[in-house]
Amino acid sequence: MKRRFSLIVLPILIMGFFSYGQNTLSRISVEGNKFVDTSGKQLVFRGLNASDPDKLEHDGHWNKAYFEAMKSWGANIVRFPVHPSRLRTRGHEAYYKLLDQGIAWATELGLYVIIDWHSIGNLKTGLFHHEMYDTDLKETFNFWKTMSQRYGNNTTVAFFELFNEPTLYENKFGLCSWEEWKAIMEELIVVVRANGAQAIPLVAGFNWAYDLTPLKENPINAEGIGYVSHPYPQKREQPWESQWTEDWGFAAEKYPLILTEIGFCSADAPGAHIPVIGDETYGDTITNYTNSRGISYVAWVFDPNWSPMLISDWNFTPTQHGKYFKKSFEANKSN
């Protein structure tokens, strides 16, 4: 039985890998402050965060059914958070095969993909929020070099999120100026493009990928990129809108902006932690804010174990905030 399985599955995987350049999703590019397809039509993304593909495979849920469930909610994009520690533990080639599979399923279902280097901390000093996020400049550059060579012409892979959440954490992770961070990001973009990638690089600012205020005076010196913010409920006190505009929303007037993590949960929800504690008031505010400005967003996280959870079980039963975003996606799809 094992031999029959391997003989059947291996050719499928090989065919899937070599057919990436023949998928039917339109190439996404940047035009002014918009993401557009090859016809020039603006795309505003409404999507879902997967949990780490390695975690999902260990749980037995890195499969087409998982992607079908996300598609059924009305998502048009899925984000793959690649943790450096999980990449090293599984081994690079084995991990990349998981990405190959996920991208193939996404292509079949018409879902775009963000590949996210999911680290939290200070890449300059090498100090991070947890050992699962540990990486360094060499590993980071090598990762994006490989992603560019492997998926450079794959139109399903619309975005490369170069670093998940840069933060100095009140200088507990050391110092890094915006100018230093900017230089790292600009060099990463050079490497990505020199290695053949057409995916759009996404750049986040400090304060756990919340603060984009340095763009007002000193934006990244590169064309065709997008910017990221993660405006969870507790980043600012209510009322939020004017503070969001000051901190990151202003950028949408000039650059394409995608909130690659938003979400909320009650204080008594499993795994609840301060930044994500909120309710439908936050949901209404953030969705109205993004809808009125054409800002894309991706809700965190389509997994019953990681918080804030969009689903409560592997039957994909939505949680409180899962119900909220599912309804929001359905309303967006009908407009």
Secondary structure as GFF3:
##gff-version 3
##sequence-region A 1 335
A	DSSP	alpha_helix	2	18	.	.	.	ID=ss1
A	DSSP	three_ten_helix	20	22	.	.	.	ID=ss2
A	DSSP	beta_strand	29	31	.	.	.	ID=ss3
A	DSSP	beta_strand	34	36	.	.	.	ID=ss4
A	DSSP	beta_strand	46	49	.	.	.	ID=ss5
A	DSSP	alpha_helix	53	59	.	.	.	ID=ss6
A	DSSP	alpha_helix	64	72	.	.	.	ID=ss7
A	DSSP	beta_strand	77	82	.	.	.	ID=ss8
A	DSSP	alpha_helix	84	90	.	.	.	ID=ss9
A	DSSP	alpha_helix	92	109	.	.	.	ID=ss10
A	DSSP	beta_strand	112	117	.	.	.	ID=ss11
A	DSSP	beta_strand	120	122	.	.	.	ID=ss12
A	DSSP	beta_strand	127	128	.	.	.	ID=ss13
A	DSSP	three_ten_helix	131	133	.	.	.	ID=ss14
A	DSSP	alpha_helix	137	151	.	.	.	ID=ss15
A	DSSP	beta_strand	157	161	.	.	.	ID=ss16
A	DSSP	beta_strand	165	166	.	.	.	ID=ss17
A	DSSP	alpha_helix	178	194	.	.	.	ID=ss18
A	DSSP	beta_strand	200	204	.	.	.	ID=ss19
A	DSSP	alpha_helix	206	209	.	.	.	ID=ss20
A	DSSP	three_ten_helix	213	216	.	.	.	ID=ss21
A	DSSP	beta_strand	226	228	.	.	.	ID=ss22
A	DSSP	three_ten_helix	233	235	.	.	.	ID=ss23
A	DSSP	alpha_helix	241	247	.	.	.	ID=ss24
A	DSSP	three_ten_helix	249	253	.	.	.	ID=ss25
A	DSSP	beta_strand	257	262	.	.	.	ID=ss26
A	DSSP	three_ten_helix	274	276	.	.	.	ID=ss27
A	DSSP	alpha_helix	280	293	.	.	.	ID=ss28
A	DSSP	beta_strand	296	299	.	.	.	ID=ss29
A	DSSP	alpha_helix	320	334	.	.	.	ID=ss30
###
